[in-house]
């Protein structure tokens, strides 16, 4: 792919870089706030030069907070082309993320069963980083995400957990057959006991989500790379919660901060990153099968015409007949091509309509805030949307003519929440939290069971839109 030995990640206020080889090294520095784009480029060039970074193109890693990693059921056929797969992923991404699917670079990789891992990042942010690198005299050979580095911690095909704990932040990923299917990012607050409790809780949630929702088998191995201040206590607490075997990942460079590990693994790898974020264009011109078929038919017609002048006169009639048939086939192909263009226009219109669908992530986030970290395990969460439109007419004082009227439009979002509990008291406490929260109306569904419940949550976060229209007519 790239041949680049330098992997770099540029955030809004920090730059991280790593390179391998005999003179392996790293950079982890805050970017001065007062610098503009040109000044940032000069500062970055000086920083890399002073650190001994190798020359040449770079592999750009998108920061975890800017990259979305989802596992989606795309419903794509097994023989779908790369272009079709990316197009289907963009359509699906618009319904599962707040990102503008048409303004993103992304990659799609087969993950578990019929699911695909989809990673996307805003193209505008990546282009801005590229401008900074260009000002620093660097060009970008490829774009990936940090989780692709964690995906090469181990070569096993079985699902495993990777946990990187630095002094500033915590990064967690679940890897299946070399593909990241789940990623989390946490900030540290400086209190060791609080950080360990938060990390152990997040590991528990990630493993539960990956096995119960993500379709993975049991995760029986974990790889931990942690800063010395909490490594021992963290391994002990994780051993109490995590049933798999835990392995410590040594530092690739003794003095490097833990946050450098994903970048250094990418720098020292001889293979391509599993995720390569880019914009895959649909085939055009001679890449289209219709165009190649038409060109082949035209070439065949030319050969037949030239051959017709060489063969005996009595063969000319059959050759002309063959040419006529080929021209008919070419016309049919052109008709099919026009039909394909119409379908493509319909697809573009459909994509525009999809962008107007509700953003579910806000409601799911609100529900997730109310669910306690332990005690309740969500088995099924289904949301549905309903629209209602009505018109109330107004008549004049004599009731003979329409003087106008009011249109009203309302939207309702309903969620069916099916969950399991270990203690029946959790159901009562959780129902009370929902009743106290103004964002949802709650109603119990089905019989009362000691270990599970079914709630119907009606969202009150949606507002009805009203508009009026006026007109008149004879009754």
LOTITOR-993458 format. One line per 10 residues: for each residue x, y, z of C-alpha. Coordinates in nm, 4 decimals. Layout:
// residues N
X Y Z | ...
***
This chain:
// residues 475
0.0000 0.0000 0.0000 | 0.2044 0.2772 0.1343 | 0.5603 0.1780 0.2124 | 0.5426 0.4536 0.4738 | 0.7439 0.3968 0.7907 | 0.6048 0.7017 0.9705 | 0.2578 0.6828 1.1266 | 0.1148 1.0094 1.2548 | -0.2014 1.1200 1.4335 | -0.2891 1.4887 1.4594
-0.5611 1.5961 1.7007 | -0.6966 1.9438 1.7626 | -0.4406 2.0102 2.0345 | -0.1854 1.7273 2.0160 | 0.0356 1.5359 1.7733 | 0.1393 1.1713 1.8124 | 0.3792 0.9949 1.5761 | 0.5774 0.6696 1.5678 | 0.8227 0.5031 1.3327 | 0.9965 0.1660 1.3422
1.3241 0.0246 1.2190 | 1.6694 0.0354 1.3730 | 1.6177 0.3994 1.4772 | 1.2623 0.3631 1.6011 | 1.1210 0.6672 1.7739 | 0.8086 0.8590 1.8671 | 0.6597 1.2049 1.9226 | 0.3896 1.2954 2.1762 | 0.3555 1.6726 2.2206 | 0.0848 1.9340 2.2693
0.0346 2.1760 1.9781 | 0.0594 2.5444 2.0758 | -0.2875 2.7017 2.0639 | -0.1860 3.0258 1.8937 | -0.0625 2.8637 1.5704 | -0.2525 2.8939 1.2420 | -0.2370 2.6266 0.9682 | 0.0893 2.7452 0.8120 | 0.2544 2.7950 1.1479 | 0.1351 2.4507 1.2611
0.3008 2.2999 0.9543 | 0.6317 2.4726 1.0301 | 0.6112 2.3679 1.3956 | 0.5295 2.0075 1.2995 | 0.8145 1.9894 1.0476 | 1.0621 2.1111 1.3064 | 0.9282 1.8705 1.5691 | 0.9580 1.5650 1.3408 | 1.3040 1.6660 1.2193 | 1.4374 1.7161 1.5714
1.2965 1.3792 1.6789 | 1.4712 1.2000 1.3910 | 1.1579 1.0920 1.2038 | 1.2232 0.9283 0.8629 | 1.1528 1.1249 0.5453 | 0.8855 1.0344 0.2933 | 0.5126 0.9794 0.2932 | 0.3157 0.9124 0.6099 | 0.0325 0.6839 0.7139 | -0.2338 0.9031 0.8757
-0.4271 0.7629 1.1741 | -0.7633 0.9294 1.2420 | -0.8153 1.0116 1.6133 | -1.0560 0.7791 1.7914 | -1.2974 1.0633 1.8707 | -1.3293 1.1511 1.5013 | -1.3725 0.7943 1.3678 | -1.6963 0.5974 1.3986 | -1.6689 0.2171 1.4152 | -1.9944 0.0242 1.3706
-2.0868 -0.3360 1.3033 | -2.3787 -0.3413 1.0560 | -2.5983 -0.5920 0.8775 | -2.5637 -0.4562 0.5234 | -2.7495 -0.7350 0.3455 | -2.4951 -0.7220 0.0609 | -2.4534 -1.0287 -0.1632 | -2.1313 -1.2273 -0.1308 | -2.0191 -1.1278 -0.4805 | -2.0852 -0.7541 -0.4310
-1.8114 -0.5328 -0.5742 | -1.6109 -0.2978 -0.3554 | -1.7926 0.0000 -0.5026 | -2.1358 -0.1528 -0.4347 | -2.0338 -0.2503 -0.0811 | -1.9222 0.1061 -0.0023 | -2.2426 0.2491 -0.1521 | -2.4589 0.0171 0.0586 | -2.2551 0.1063 0.3685 | -2.3128 0.4799 0.3081
-2.6887 0.4228 0.2870 | -2.6874 0.2219 0.6103 | -2.4499 0.4631 0.7862 | -2.6973 0.7481 0.7488 | -2.9472 0.5565 0.9656 | -2.7010 0.4526 1.2377 | -2.4817 0.7595 1.2869 | -2.5023 1.1377 1.2990 | -2.2198 1.1626 1.0440 | -2.3007 1.2934 0.6969
-2.2499 0.9713 0.5017 | -2.1875 1.1606 0.1763 | -1.9117 1.3733 0.3330 | -1.7126 1.0865 0.4831 | -1.4272 0.8596 0.3923 | -1.4830 0.5019 0.5051 | -1.3914 0.1350 0.4742 | -1.6008 -0.1815 0.4965 | -1.4557 -0.5151 0.6127 | -1.6351 -0.8480 0.6691
-1.6420 -0.9096 1.0467 | -1.8793 -1.1661 1.2036 | -2.1146 -1.3982 1.0107 | -2.3124 -1.1698 0.7752 | -2.2056 -0.8500 0.9518 | -1.9522 -0.5938 0.8300 | -1.7314 -0.3607 1.0301 | -1.7761 -0.0062 0.8963 | -1.5322 0.2698 0.9942 | -1.6027 0.6279 0.8817
-1.4532 0.9715 0.9458 | -1.5499 1.3216 0.8234 | -1.3540 1.3992 0.5049 | -1.3382 1.7674 0.6039 | -1.1385 1.6901 0.9194 | -0.9010 1.4564 0.7334 | -0.8468 1.7171 0.4598 | -0.7628 1.9776 0.7243 | -0.4982 1.7472 0.8740 | -0.3585 1.6827 0.5260
-0.3171 2.0590 0.4779 | -0.1171 2.0754 0.8005 | 0.1026 1.7880 0.6817 | 0.1477 1.9503 0.3418 | 0.2652 2.2675 0.5150 | 0.5115 2.0421 0.7000 | 0.6425 1.9036 0.3700 | 0.4676 1.5667 0.4041 | 0.2217 1.3844 0.1808 | -0.0242 1.1173 0.2947
0.0066 0.7671 0.1514 | -0.3012 0.6263 0.3272 | -0.5541 0.6839 0.6041 | -0.6521 0.4358 0.8766 | -0.7783 0.4358 1.2367 | -0.6104 0.3608 1.5692 | -0.8076 0.0389 1.6153 | -0.6319 -0.1078 1.3101 | -0.3106 -0.0941 1.5123 | -0.4724 -0.2773 1.8040
-0.5963 -0.5412 1.5574 | -0.2371 -0.6677 1.5120 | -0.1550 -0.7117 1.8812 | -0.2178 -1.0844 1.8287 | -0.2405 -1.3034 1.5175 | -0.5087 -1.5341 1.6599 | -0.8362 -1.5651 1.4702 | -1.0386 -1.6051 1.7898 | -1.2065 -1.2992 1.9463 | -0.9899 -1.1152 2.1975
-0.9879 -0.7961 2.4010 | -0.7194 -0.5251 2.3805 | -0.6846 -0.2653 2.6573 | -0.4350 0.0244 2.6400 | -0.4187 0.2412 2.9540 | -0.2040 0.5533 2.9335 | -0.1557 0.8406 3.1742 | -0.4133 1.0550 2.9906 | -0.6612 0.8180 2.8288 | -0.7839 0.4600 2.8017
-0.8463 0.2773 2.4742 | -1.0354 -0.0513 2.4441 | -1.1128 -0.2691 2.1421 | -1.2619 -0.6101 2.0662 | -1.0920 -0.7856 1.7733 | -1.2295 -1.0794 1.5753 | -1.0141 -1.2512 1.3125 | -0.7944 -0.9438 1.2778 | -1.0893 -0.7014 1.2385 | -1.1875 -0.4455 1.5077
-1.5600 -0.4833 1.5745 | -1.5954 -0.2617 1.8833 | -1.3927 0.0306 2.0206 | -1.4207 0.2516 2.3283 | -1.2292 0.5594 2.4451 | -1.2174 0.6977 2.8010 | -1.0406 0.9895 2.9666 | -0.8609 0.9386 3.2966 | -0.9470 1.1626 3.5908 | -0.6192 1.1168 3.7821
-0.7586 0.9049 4.0670 | -0.6190 0.5513 4.0349 | -0.8985 0.3718 4.2228 | -1.1679 0.5598 4.0309 | -0.9925 0.4955 3.6987 | -0.9582 0.1226 3.7681 | -1.3262 0.0945 3.8618 | -1.4261 0.2794 3.5446 | -1.1988 0.0619 3.3266 | -1.3259 -0.2656 3.4762
-1.6871 -0.1520 3.4287 | -1.6205 -0.0551 3.0656 | -1.4511 -0.3905 2.9983 | -1.7542 -0.5707 3.1381 | -1.9908 -0.3669 2.9177 | -1.7769 -0.4172 2.6083 | -1.7518 -0.7941 2.6523 | -2.1258 -0.8202 2.7206 | -2.2106 -0.6079 2.4165 | -1.9729 -0.8011 2.1875
-2.1066 -1.1421 2.2891 | -2.4783 -1.0668 2.3333 | -2.5297 -0.8091 2.0574 | -2.2246 -0.8385 1.8318 | -2.2658 -1.2099 1.7661 | -1.9169 -1.3070 1.8850 | -1.8254 -1.6282 2.0590 | -1.6894 -1.6186 2.4121 | -1.3933 -1.3809 2.4473 | -1.1343 -1.5903 2.6293
-0.8192 -1.3798 2.5869 | -0.7230 -1.0241 2.6755 | -0.4099 -0.8162 2.6060 | -0.3303 -0.5307 2.8449 | -0.0767 -0.2496 2.7963 | -0.0926 -0.0190 3.0996 | 0.1176 0.2462 3.2648 | 0.3117 0.1187 3.5699 | 0.1183 0.3281 3.8240 | -0.1907 0.1075 3.8069
-0.0841 -0.2003 3.6091 | -0.0672 -0.4445 3.9009 | -0.3968 -0.3434 4.0659 | -0.5697 -0.3259 3.7274 | -0.4630 -0.6803 3.6300 | -0.5901 -0.8055 3.9663 | -0.9313 -0.6381 3.9335 | -0.9665 -0.7462 3.5710 | -0.8894 -1.1033 3.6702 | -1.1902 -1.0955 3.9045
-1.4274 -0.9754 3.6285 | -1.2807 -1.1147 3.3046 | -1.3010 -1.4931 3.2645 | -1.0381 -1.5167 2.9907 | -0.6596 -1.5328 3.0107 | -0.4897 -1.1926 3.0462 | -0.1566 -1.1177 2.8767 | 0.0599 -0.8126 2.9361 | 0.1801 -0.6343 2.6210 | 0.5334 -0.4980 2.6689
0.6288 -0.1497 2.5545 | 0.7629 -0.1351 2.1997 | 1.0013 0.1404 2.3131 | 1.0811 0.1562 2.6811 | 1.0270 0.5292 2.7317 | 0.7287 0.5715 2.4987 | 0.3885 0.6579 2.6515 | 0.1219 0.3886 2.6298 | -0.0861 0.5978 2.3868 | 0.1854 0.5434 2.1213
0.1332 0.1625 2.1065 | -0.1323 0.1500 1.8262 | 0.0764 0.3809 1.6046 | 0.4001 0.1891 1.6667 | 0.2317 -0.1419 1.5846 | 0.1174 0.0067 1.2521 | 0.4661 0.1464 1.1852 | 0.6388 -0.1873 1.2434 | 0.3844 -0.3964 1.0514 | 0.4783 -0.5137 0.7025
0.1140 -0.5616 0.5979 | -0.1629 -0.3197 0.5081 | -0.3888 -0.1841 0.7837 | -0.7148 -0.3758 0.8049 | -0.9050 -0.0444 0.7714 | -0.8105 0.1876 0.4819 | -1.0403 0.4898 0.4882 | -1.1064 0.6338 0.1444 | -1.3818 0.7287 -0.0979 | -1.4463 0.4504 -0.3481
-1.5996 0.5921 -0.6631 | -1.8428 0.3858 -0.8722 | -1.6939 0.2588 -1.1985 | -1.7059 0.5011 -1.4910 | -1.6012 0.5119 -1.8519 | -1.4292 0.1981 -1.9752 | -1.4581 0.0455 -1.6265 | -1.8308 -0.0022 -1.6798 | -1.9209 -0.3498 -1.8087 | -2.1667 -0.1961 -2.0556
-1.8954 0.0183 -2.2095 | -1.6522 -0.2729 -2.2345 | -1.9195 -0.4905 -2.3952 | -2.0078 -0.2136 -2.6399 | -1.6397 -0.1611 -2.7255 | -1.5933 -0.5342 -2.7744 | -1.8943 -0.5544 -2.9985 | -1.7714 -0.2591 -3.2027 | -1.4305 -0.4247 -3.2407 | -1.5947 -0.7494 -3.3423
-1.8077 -0.5656 -3.5975 | -1.4962 -0.4045 -3.7425 | -1.3231 -0.7412 -3.7761 | -1.6264 -0.8870 -3.9452 | -1.6496 -0.5926 -4.1872 | -1.2797 -0.6176 -4.2803 | -1.3099 -0.9931 -4.3154 | -1.6171 -0.9476 -4.5332 | -1.4095 -0.7640 -4.7933 | -1.1562 -1.0473 -4.7953
-1.3898 -1.3452 -4.8186 | -1.5694 -1.4420 -5.1339 | -1.8567 -1.2349 -5.2585 | -2.1146 -1.4943 -5.1651 | -2.0248 -1.4464 -4.7947 | -2.0989 -1.0754 -4.7935 | -2.4705 -1.1200 -4.7411 | -2.4210 -1.3287 -4.4249 | -2.1604 -1.0842 -4.2957 | -2.3992 -0.7920 -4.3408
-2.6690 -0.9848 -4.1584 | -2.4295 -1.0434 -3.8694 | -2.3428 -0.6732 -3.8551 | -2.7100 -0.5860 -3.8345 | -2.7592 -0.8208 -3.5410 | -2.4622 -0.6743 -3.3599 | -2.5939 -0.3235 -3.4092 | -2.9276 -0.4343 -3.2653 | -2.7499 -0.5792 -2.9608 | -2.5548 -0.2560 -2.9204
-2.8796 -0.0593 -2.9262 | -3.0263 -0.2870 -2.6605 | -2.7210 -0.2350 -2.4429 | -2.7544 0.1408 -2.4802 | -3.1198 0.1182 -2.3731 | -3.0132 -0.0809 -2.0661 | -2.7483 0.1788 -1.9907 | -3.0072 0.4572 -1.9946 | -3.2299 0.2499 -1.7651 | -2.9328 0.2059 -1.5318
-2.8795 0.5826 -1.5221 | -3.2462 0.6335 -1.4290 | -3.2148 0.3820 -1.1464 | -2.9013 0.5594 -1.0281 | -3.0947 0.8882 -1.0181 | -3.3680 0.7200 -0.8116 | -3.1030 0.5869 -0.5736 | -2.9597 0.9362 -0.5315 | -3.3086 1.0661 -0.4519 | -3.3589 0.7832 -0.2011
-3.0291 0.8659 -0.0308 | -3.1465 1.2255 0.0086 | -3.4727 1.1057 0.1652 | -3.2865 0.8806 0.4084 | -3.0982 1.1822 0.5436 | -3.4333 1.3176 0.6663 | -3.4978 1.0151 0.8870 | -3.4820 1.0682 1.2623 | -3.1440 1.0597 1.4330 | -3.1888 0.7611 1.6626
-2.8541 0.8028 1.8365 | -2.9866 1.0881 2.0559 | -3.2779 0.8787 2.1873 | -3.0624 0.5674 2.2312 | -2.8089 0.7806 2.4194 | -3.0856 0.9113 2.6483 | -3.2026 0.5535 2.7210 | -2.8426 0.4431 2.7794 | -2.8014 0.7207 3.0411 | -3.0887 0.5740 3.2437
-2.9785 0.2077 3.2328 | -2.7476 0.1270 3.5286 | -2.4043 -0.0147 3.4521 | -2.4817 -0.3372 3.6405 | -2.7954 -0.5285 3.7346 | -2.9868 -0.4881 3.4063 | -2.8924 -0.6565 3.0770 | -3.0790 -0.5368 2.7683 | -3.1952 -0.8318 2.5570 | -3.3817 -0.6400 2.2887
-3.4437 -0.2736 2.2069 | -3.6729 -0.1945 1.9124 | -3.7734 0.1551 1.8081 | -4.0552 0.2585 1.5751 | -4.1632 0.5924 1.4341 | -4.5168 0.7033 1.3448 | -4.6296 1.0175 1.1681 | -4.9739 1.1829 1.1798 | -5.0956 1.4651 0.9559 | -5.4300 1.6424 1.0004
-5.6108 1.9455 0.8597 | -5.8797 2.1509 1.0374 | -6.0723 2.3736 0.7994 | -6.2063 2.7223 0.8797 | -6.5217 2.8604 0.7217 | -6.6382 3.2174 0.6784 | -6.9084 3.3728 0.8977 | -7.1870 3.2369 0.6768 | -7.0355 2.8943 0.6547 | -7.0463 2.8982 0.2756
-6.6806 2.9271 0.1818 | -6.3519 2.7966 0.3195 | -6.1640 3.0846 0.4802 | -5.8505 2.8779 0.5423 | -5.7400 2.6150 0.7883 | -5.4562 2.4710 0.9916 | -5.2304 2.1774 0.9072 | -5.0701 1.9867 1.1903 | -4.7992 1.7239 1.1729 | -4.6743 1.5161 1.4629
-4.4118 1.2468 1.5049 | -4.4043 0.9822 1.7757 | -4.1114 0.7533 1.8652 | -4.1848 0.4371 2.0650 | -3.9217 0.1948 2.2017 | -3.9865 -0.1606 2.3240 | -3.7248 -0.2369 2.5917 | -3.6890 -0.6066 2.6835 | -3.4309 -0.6746 2.9561 | -3.3205 -0.9296 3.2171
-3.2463 -0.8630 3.5861 | -3.0958 -1.0563 3.8711 | -3.3007 -0.8780 4.1389 | -3.6703 -0.7938 4.1000 | -3.6065 -0.4703 4.2909 | -3.4025 -0.3407 3.9952 | -3.7217 -0.3341 3.7864 | -3.9035 -0.1096 4.0361 | -3.6047 0.1271 4.0691 | -3.5534 0.1461 3.6948
-3.9255 0.2096 3.6303 | -3.9186 0.4952 3.8825 | -3.6149 0.6498 3.7048 | -3.8097 0.6411 3.3791 | -4.1186 0.7934 3.5429 | -3.9069 1.0744 3.6929 | -3.7344 1.1476 3.3607 | -3.9303 1.4020 3.1495 | -3.7877 1.2647 2.8243 | -3.9931 0.9417 2.8252
-4.3346 0.8082 2.9157 | -4.3175 0.4481 3.0378 | -4.5740 0.1674 3.0322 | -4.5206 -0.1944 3.1403 | -4.6064 -0.4644 2.8870 | -4.6786 -0.8334 2.9391 | -4.6911 -1.0355 3.2642 | -4.4695 -0.9499 3.5617 | -4.1775 -1.1930 3.5841 | -3.9103 -1.2137 3.8572
-3.6117 -1.1963 3.6219 | -3.7184 -0.9889 3.3193 | -3.9441 -0.7062 3.2095 | -4.0822 -0.5387 2.8975 | -4.1335 -0.1606 2.8969 | -4.2846 0.0555 2.6241 | -4.1080 0.3938 2.6216 | -4.2673 0.6833 2.4360 | -4.0224 0.9639 2.3626 | -4.1238 1.3166 2.4546
-3.8123 1.4640 2.2896 | -3.9912 1.5047 1.9523 | -4.1903 1.8242 1.8848 | -4.4874 1.8479 1.6514 | -4.4521 2.0899 1.3625 | -4.7549 2.3020 1.2760 | -4.8191 2.5103 0.9713 | -5.1313 2.6753 0.8325 | -5.2543 2.7130 0.4779 | -5.5324 2.9344 0.3479
-5.7669 2.8887 0.0547 | -6.1242 2.9437 -0.0550 | -6.3764 2.7645 -0.2705 | -6.7506 2.7426 -0.3270 | -6.9182 2.4808 -0.1180
***
